Amino acid sequence: MNPKRVVVIGGGPGGYVAAIRAAQLGARVTLIEKDRIGGTCLNRGCIPTKALLSDAKLLRSLKRSPVFESLLSEGFNPIHPMMERKKKVVQEMVRGVELLLQSYRITVKSGQADLLGTDQIVFQDREGRQETIVADGIILAPGSQTKVLPGLTPDGERIITSDEILEIGKIPREILIVGGGYIGVEFATLFSTLGSKVTIVEILDTILPGLEGELVRNLRRIFEKEGVKIHTQSSIEKIHDQGEELRVDLKTPQGIEKVVVDKLLLSVGRGPNLALDFSKAGVRVSASGIQVNRRMETTAPYIYAIGDAIGGLLLAHVASEEGIIAAENLMGMDRQIEDRQIPTCIFTYPEIASIGLPEKEARTRGEIRVGRFPFRSNPKALISEETEGLIKVVAARETDEILGVHIIGPEASTL
């Protein structure tokens, strides 16, 4: 029998995992990526951000250490070596994925792909040459793109997105972060540690909406203790150009507050990338993403979709699981996405990790018990002088079934 011809559009953590799984099951796989293998996660998201935060964590420890604080000279500026190391980490990760794809004999094509029908792809390489690729099955993994706000157009210099901030060559004197989601608070941690004066403005009534409230309150307290200003239920009223700086009028519950910054970071989240011609294949989409069922099937036969482009939780490990399910179903297996709890980790200081129901939501479902353990009572935390935070467990009162575990503290992501 001839092997199935599978085309995967998008080489991020969903797409490349789907390609590998299809190849493992005997398919002849072509993976098309318009930018770099690894997608947003490896190149402009998780990996470079965490590389910078890892260095910032070490810097923070040195600054707080009564033993090693004296090693830091006045005016110490680590931004250039941090950026260089970040670049090397990304290159090593991308190269590792490329070698993995090669080992499974997956054909990788660099360029733009689009749908011609339910079994045809049009591919255009970077020199403009086109070819039509026939497929027995297609997996769509085009990923996501940065959201912007009306009237706040990034200029790449003073008003920037998470893409530009990862290439910054100078530590901002003062930075305004618009958006208090996980991307915003991670960059607040990074630049506060590097010495920037940081302000977060969030239109909702809390940063990190949807997360366990006790963790959010603890993080906000720690942020504010370290000089990070947080304005919730607030928005940008007006921006005044002052040459190299911006004067920003913030509309807050207390009235208009003015801040002068040299960088304004737009961090209002990401949305599905829906730039493909879905109509030619009969793939139904909405503003929230490509429509799929629990088998990752779209409304078109033999076409599947996964990852950020289908909406939901925009997490790399979710996209990878969806990629495996799509590949297995395309190859004749019968898999559905399971309603299991999905862990979330946020690399602030201290770190946050959460899985399951927050206390408030759990109480709406029945009687519960709540257990807490503060890190200040943990010997390891005392030794490392990282005593901020707690571990919280939410359980059903009658059965002791664990409904949620929520951590803010050192090594929360590892725990």
C-alpha positions, 0 to 999 in steps of 0.5 A, spaced: 500 500 500 502 507 498 503 511 504 498 516 506 500 523 504 499 528 509 500 535 509 501 539 515 501 547 515 504 550 521 511 548 524 509 550 531 509 545 537 502 543 535 504 542 527 511 539 528 508 534 533 502 532 529 507 531 523 512 526 527 506 522 530 503 521 523 510 519 520 511 514 526 504 511 524 507 510 517 504 517 513 509 520 508 509 527 511 510 534 508 510 540 513 510 547 511 512 553 515 512 560 513 517 563 518 522 558 522 520 551 525 518 552 532 513 557 531 511 562 536 513 558 542 520 557 540 522 563 536 518 569 539 514 566 545 515 561 551 523 559 550 526 566 549 522 569 554 523 563 559 531 564 557 531 571 559 527 570 565 532 565 567 537 570 567 533 575 571 532 570 576 539 569 577 540 576 577 535 577 582 538 572 587 545 575 587 541 582 588 538 579 594 544 575 597 548 577 603 554 573 600 554 575 593 551 582 592 557 585 592 559 582 586 554 586 582 558 593 580 554 599 580 551 600 573 551 593 571 547 592 565 546 585 563 541 586 557 546 584 551 549 578 554 542 576 556 539 577 549 545 573 546 544 567 550 537 567 549 538 567 541 543 561 542 538 557 546 532 559 541 537 556 535 539 550 539 532 548 540 530 550 533 535 546 530 534 540 535 526 540 532 529 540 525 534 534 526 528 530 529 523 532 523 529 529 519 530 523 523 522 521 521 524 523 514 519 529 514 519 533 508 520 541 510 518 546 506 519 554 507 514 558 504 507 560 504 501 555 504 494 555 502 488 551 501 485 549 494 480 544 496 479 538 501 485 535 498 490 540 495 495 545 497 498 551 494 505 552 496 509 558 494 516 558 496 520 564 498 523 566 491 515 566 489 515 559 485 509 555 486 507 548 486 500 544 488 501 539 493 496 533 493 494 530 500 490 525 503 489 529 509 491 536 511 492 538 518 492 546 519 496 549 525 497 556 523 498 558 530 496 565 533 498 572 532 499 578 537 492 582 538 492 590 538 488 595 540 484 600 536 488 607 536 494 603 539 498 601 532 505 599 534 511 603 531 516 598 533 520 603 537 516 606 542 509 602 542 511 595 541 509 588 542 512 582 545 516 580 538 520 587 539 521 587 546 525 580 545 530 584 541 530 590 545 538 592 546 537 597 552 533 597 558 527 601 559 528 607 564 520 606 565 515 601 561 508 601 561 505 594 560 498 594 557 495 588 559 495 584 565 495 577 563 500 572 563 505 575 558 504 582 561 506 580 568 512 575 566 515 582 562 513 586 568 517 581 572 523 581 567 524 589 567 522 590 574 528 585 576 533 589 570 531 596 574 526 599 569 520 602 573 514 598 571 506 600 570 501 595 568 494 597 566 489 592 565 482 594 563 478 588 567 478 588 575 484 584 576 490 581 573 491 574 571 483 573 570 480 566 571 486 564 576 485 563 583 484 569 586 488 568 592 494 567 588 493 573 584 492 577 590 499 575 593 502 576 586 499 583 586 502 585 593 509 582 592 509 586 585 507 593 589 512 592 594 517 591 589 515 598 586 511 595 580 504 599 579 498 596 577 492 599 575 486 595 574 479 597 571 483 602 567 485 604 560 489 609 556 485 615 555 491 619 550 498 618 548 502 624 547 508 624 543 514 627 547 520 625 542 523 619 545 518 619 550 511 618 551 506 621 556 500 617 557 494 619 560 491 613 564 483 613 565 483 609 572 477 609 577 481 614 581 481 619 575 486 621 570 493 619 572 499 621 567 505 617 566 511 618 562 515 612 559 520 610 554 517 604 552 509 602 551 508 594 551 502 592 548 500 585 551 493 584 550 494 577 548 494 573 542 488 571 537 487 565 532 491 566 525 485 565 520 489 568 514 488 562 510 483 561 504 478 556 508 472 557 503 475 553 498 475 547 502 469 548 506 472 549 513 468 553 517 471 559 521 469 564 526 472 570 530 474 565 535 478 560 531 477 554 526 471 550 528 473 543 530 469 537 534 473 533 539 476 529 534 480 535 531 476 534 525 474 541 521 467 541 517 471 539 511 473 531 510 480 529 511 482 536 514 483 537 521 485 543 525 489 544 532 493 549 536 492 556 537 488 557 531 482 553 534 482 558 540 481 555 547 487 555 551 493 558 547 498 553 550 504 549 547 502 543 551 495 543 549 497 544 541 501 538 542 496 534 545 491 536 539 496 535 534 497 527 536 490 526 536 489 529 529 494 525 526 492 519 530 485 520 527 487 522 520 491 515 520 485 511 522 485 511 529 479 513 534 481 519 539 478 524 542 480 530 546 479 528 554 476 533 559 482 533 563 485 538 567 490 542 564 496 545 568 498 552 567 505 555 569 506 563 569 514 565 570 513 571 575 517 572 581 515 568 585 512 563 580 505 561 579 502 554 577 495 552 577 491 546 575 483 545 577 478 549 580 479 555 583 476 556 590 470 561 588 468 556 582 469 550 587 464 553 592 458 553 587 459 546 586 458 543 593 461 543 600 469 544 600 475 544 604 481 548 603 488 547 605 494 552 605 501 551 607 506 557 607 513 557 604 515 561 610 514 554 614 518 550 609 526 549 610 528 549 603 525 556 602 528 558 608 535 556 606 534 559 599 531 565 602 525 565 598 519 564 603 514 568 599 508 564 597 503 558 599 500 552 596 493 551 596 489 545 595 481 545 594 478 538 595 470 536 596 468 535 603 465 529 603 469 525 598 476 528 599 477 528 591 482 534 590 478 539 585 484 544 585 491 545 586 494 552 586 501 554 588 505 561 588 512 560 590 519 558 588 519 552 583 512 552 583 512 550 575 517 544 577 512 542 583 
